[in-house]
Amino acid sequence: MPNLKQINFSDDKEFERYVCEYFSLKYGANFTTYGSSGEEQKGIDGFNYAPFSDGKRHVIQCKNWVSKKLKIENILDDLNKTDGLGIEFNAFHFVTSAKKETKLQDDITNNLNLLTKNHTIEFNILYYSDFFDDSLQYESIRNKYFSPLFSNSANSNPVKRDTDNLIMLANFIDSSFINIPFEISNAHNQETPAYSSLSNIEAMNNLLYEGVFYDQKLNDYLKSFEEYIERIDDYRIQYYEFLANMNSPGHYHLRYTGRYEDLPLVRNHLVALVDNFSETFKRFNGYLKNNYYNFDLYKNYYRFHPI
């Protein structure tokens, strides 16, 4: 199987369940999520009840940070929280959807004494982008988390096939399409699950060969969305930090961390990108409204949205 672009999760708990199921299948062990929403989880999100065949017990910390920059301090903070954990463990797996960065990889290499608690435990960092395609070999994972990608059969009617692919894309976006321009318009000062899930547009283009759509105009729109997302993320990751909104899981406020004198220029460029992206998505919705009558712009097709 080729190295595929991952489908990102907008729901952090769903990401934790997916990781635990993948670990269970990969290592032949019974991994489960630890605790529930609102509980203090003391640095871990998953663990295995019974030790591995080598006698070691493993725990997992998940960081579903699609856009947020991951730092060594974030990893050490979670690891230090395990001092109050009521479970003895031998291996700590830090699993993240964050982008790989050489600075973090260097920091991990230079802080192995802290990360292994003076070599009393094993430490591993796993990037979602590295194991996503491997996880697709398991039928239960394909069916539970990514079934729209594998259930769309070929159709000789181009409009019907393109409508099916629009719905497939919408399965992985945590919003109705009519509300997406509003979600985009706030991307200069906050991160929401809906905006975060737009990163799956790139994954769709990579997973489906020879273009997602027969209609080339739809492919052109998706390509422009990819470019907007990449440029906006470049600004946000370089100049801002993401502060969690404790009242709304998956929501983050953006706080500027660059030089004060650069703030007007950075903010103006970011706002311009966000506004252009929002307006482009409005035009995209107008095109869908006039040409794809069986696609409901007002419906949230997201697979994990409550019915």
WOCOR-V257962 format. One record per residue. N is the residue number from 1. RES is the residue in three letters. PHI is phi in radians with two decimals (* if undefined). D_FIRST is the distance of its C-alpha to the first C-alpha in whole Angstrom. Layout:
n: <N;N>
res: <RES;RES>
phi: <PHI;PHI>
d_first: <D_FIRST;D_FIRST>
//
This chain:
n: <1;2;3;4;5;6;7;8;9;10;11;12;13;14;15;16;17;18;19;20;21;22;23;24;25;26;27;28;29;30;31;32;33;34;35;36;37;38;39;40;41;42;43;44;45;46;47;48;49;50;51;52;53;54;55;56;57;58;59;60;61;62;63;64;65;66;67;68;69;70;71;72;73;74;75;76;77;78;79;80;81;82;83;84;85;86;87;88;89;90;91;92;93;94;95;96;97;98;99;100;101;102;103;104;105;106;107;108;109;110;111;112;113;114;115;116;117;118;119;120;121;122;123;124;125;126;127;128;129;130;131;132;133;134;135;136;137;138;139;140;141;142;143;144;145;146;147;148;149;150;151;152;153;154;155;156;157;158;159;160;161;162;163;164;165;166;167;168;169;170;171;172;173;174;175;176;177;178;179;180;181;182;183;184;185;186;187;188;189;190;191;192;193;194;195;196;197;198;199;200;201;202;203;204;205;206;207;208;209;210;211;212;213;214;215;216;217;218;219;220;221;222;223;224;225;226;227;228;229;230;231;232;233;234;235;236;237;238;239;240;241;242;243;244;245;246;247;248;249;250;251;252;253;254;255;256;257;258;259;260;261;262;263;264;265;266;267;268;269;270;271;272;273;274;275;276;277;278;279;280;281;282;283;284;285;286;287;288;289;290;291;292;293;294;295;296;297;298;299;300;301;302;303;304;305;306;307>
res: <MET;PRO;ASN;LEU;LYS;GLN;ILE;ASN;PHE;SER;ASP;ASP;LYS;GLU;PHE;GLU;ARG;TYR;VAL;CYS;GLU;TYR;PHE;SER;LEU;LYS;TYR;GLY;ALA;ASN;PHE;THR;THR;TYR;GLY;SER;SER;GLY;GLU;GLU;GLN;LYS;GLY;ILE;ASP;GLY;PHE;ASN;TYR;ALA;PRO;PHE;SER;ASP;GLY;LYS;ARG;HIS;VAL;ILE;GLN;CYS;LYS;ASN;TRP;VAL;SER;LYS;LYS;LEU;LYS;ILE;GLU;ASN;ILE;LEU;ASP;ASP;LEU;ASN;LYS;THR;ASP;GLY;LEU;GLY;ILE;GLU;PHE;ASN;ALA;PHE;HIS;PHE;VAL;THR;SER;ALA;LYS;LYS;GLU;THR;LYS;LEU;GLN;ASP;ASP;ILE;THR;ASN;ASN;LEU;ASN;LEU;LEU;THR;LYS;ASN;HIS;THR;ILE;GLU;PHE;ASN;ILE;LEU;TYR;TYR;SER;ASP;PHE;PHE;ASP;ASP;SER;LEU;GLN;TYR;GLU;SER;ILE;ARG;ASN;LYS;TYR;PHE;SER;PRO;LEU;PHE;SER;ASN;SER;ALA;ASN;SER;ASN;PRO;VAL;LYS;ARG;ASP;THR;ASP;ASN;LEU;ILE;MET;LEU;ALA;ASN;PHE;ILE;ASP;SER;SER;PHE;ILE;ASN;ILE;PRO;PHE;GLU;ILE;SER;ASN;ALA;HIS;ASN;GLN;GLU;THR;PRO;ALA;TYR;SER;SER;LEU;SER;ASN;ILE;GLU;ALA;MET;ASN;ASN;LEU;LEU;TYR;GLU;GLY;VAL;PHE;TYR;ASP;GLN;LYS;LEU;ASN;ASP;TYR;LEU;LYS;SER;PHE;GLU;GLU;TYR;ILE;GLU;ARG;ILE;ASP;ASP;TYR;ARG;ILE;GLN;TYR;TYR;GLU;PHE;LEU;ALA;ASN;MET;ASN;SER;PRO;GLY;HIS;TYR;HIS;LEU;ARG;TYR;THR;GLY;ARG;TYR;GLU;ASP;LEU;PRO;LEU;VAL;ARG;ASN;HIS;LEU;VAL;ALA;LEU;VAL;ASP;ASN;PHE;SER;GLU;THR;PHE;LYS;ARG;PHE;ASN;GLY;TYR;LEU;LYS;ASN;ASN;TYR;TYR;ASN;PHE;ASP;LEU;TYR;LYS;ASN;TYR;TYR;ARG;PHE;HIS;PRO;ILE>
phi: <*;-1.18;-1.32;-1.73;-1.25;-1.23;-1.56;-1.46;-1.75;-1.55;-1.75;-1.08;-1.16;-1.15;-1.09;-1.09;-1.13;-1.07;-1.09;-1.10;-1.18;-1.09;-1.05;-1.07;-1.28;-1.18;-1.90;1.10;-2.26;-1.72;-1.54;-2.47;-1.21;-1.87;1.26;-2.48;-0.99;1.67;-1.50;-1.29;-1.78;0.93;1.57;-2.30;-2.09;-2.69;-2.77;-1.94;-1.10;-1.73;-1.08;-1.15;-1.07;-1.51;1.54;-1.59;-1.86;-1.99;-2.21;-2.23;-2.02;-1.88;-2.22;-1.52;-1.87;-1.20;-1.90;-1.33;-1.33;-1.69;-2.12;-1.04;-1.11;-1.14;-1.19;-1.13;-1.08;-1.17;-1.11;-1.16;-1.13;-1.22;-1.06;-1.70;-1.34;-1.53;-2.16;-1.40;-2.50;-2.02;-2.42;-2.02;-1.85;-1.78;-1.95;-2.47;-1.66;-1.14;-1.31;-1.19;-2.40;-1.09;-1.04;-1.18;-1.09;-1.15;-1.11;-1.11;-1.05;-1.51;-2.23;-1.13;-1.05;-1.24;-1.26;-1.80;0.86;1.00;1.16;-1.64;-2.37;-1.60;-2.17;-2.38;-1.99;-2.15;-1.69;-0.92;-1.08;-1.47;-2.07;-0.99;-1.14;-1.14;-1.15;-1.28;-1.25;-1.66;-1.04;-1.10;-1.25;-1.03;-1.24;-1.42;-1.96;-2.32;-0.99;-1.00;-1.25;-2.01;-1.79;-1.49;-1.42;-1.10;-2.36;-1.30;-1.50;-1.04;-1.15;-1.12;-1.14;-1.17;-1.12;-1.06;-1.25;-1.08;-1.15;-1.04;-1.06;-1.13;-1.04;-1.92;-2.05;-1.48;-3.05;-1.22;-1.13;-1.16;-1.64;-1.09;-0.97;-1.15;-1.07;-1.14;-1.07;-1.76;-1.21;-1.37;-2.34;-2.73;-2.05;-2.12;-0.98;-1.12;-1.17;-1.00;-1.22;-1.13;-1.08;-1.26;-1.05;-1.12;-1.09;-1.05;-1.11;-1.45;-1.40;-1.82;-1.43;1.04;1.48;-1.27;-2.14;-1.14;-1.27;-1.12;-1.13;-1.15;-1.07;-1.12;-1.07;-1.09;-1.10;-1.16;-1.11;-0.98;-1.16;-1.08;-1.07;-1.11;-1.20;-1.15;-1.12;-1.02;-1.18;-1.18;-1.23;-1.30;-2.01;-2.30;-1.96;-1.81;-1.88;-1.12;-1.54;-1.16;-1.55;-2.42;-0.96;1.50;-1.81;-2.35;-1.60;-1.72;-2.10;-1.17;-2.16;-1.44;-1.22;-1.02;-1.19;-1.57;-0.98;-1.00;-1.17;-1.08;-1.12;-1.10;-1.14;-1.16;-1.09;-1.11;-1.08;-1.09;-1.11;-1.15;-1.09;-1.07;-1.16;-1.14;-1.20;-1.09;-1.15;-1.03;-1.08;-1.10;-1.14;-1.10;-1.06;-1.50;-2.21;-2.21;-1.20;-1.58;-1.73;-1.58;-1.11;-1.64;-1.69;-1.57;-1.48;-0.86;-1.08;-1.77;-1.29;-1.00;-1.53>
d_first: <0;4;7;8;12;13;16;19;21;25;26;27;27;24;22;24;23;20;20;22;20;17;19;21;18;16;20;22;24;26;25;27;28;32;35;35;35;39;39;39;36;37;34;31;29;28;29;28;32;32;31;28;29;30;33;31;31;28;28;26;27;25;26;24;26;24;26;29;29;29;31;32;35;33;31;35;36;34;34;38;38;37;40;42;39;40;37;37;34;32;29;28;25;25;22;22;20;23;22;22;25;27;30;29;27;30;32;30;30;34;35;33;37;37;33;34;37;39;36;37;33;30;28;24;23;19;18;16;14;13;12;11;7;8;11;9;9;12;14;17;15;14;17;19;18;16;17;18;15;14;18;19;19;20;24;26;28;27;29;28;24;25;27;24;22;24;25;21;21;25;23;22;25;28;30;32;31;35;35;33;35;37;34;34;37;38;35;37;39;36;33;32;29;29;29;26;24;24;22;19;20;18;15;16;16;13;11;13;13;17;19;19;22;25;27;27;29;27;24;27;28;24;24;27;27;24;26;29;27;26;30;31;29;30;33;33;31;34;37;36;36;35;37;36;38;39;41;37;34;31;34;35;38;38;40;41;41;41;45;47;49;45;45;46;44;41;42;43;40;37;40;40;36;36;38;37;33;35;37;34;33;36;36;33;34;37;35;33;36;38;35;33;35;33;31;33;34;36;33;31;28;26;25;26;30;32;34>
//
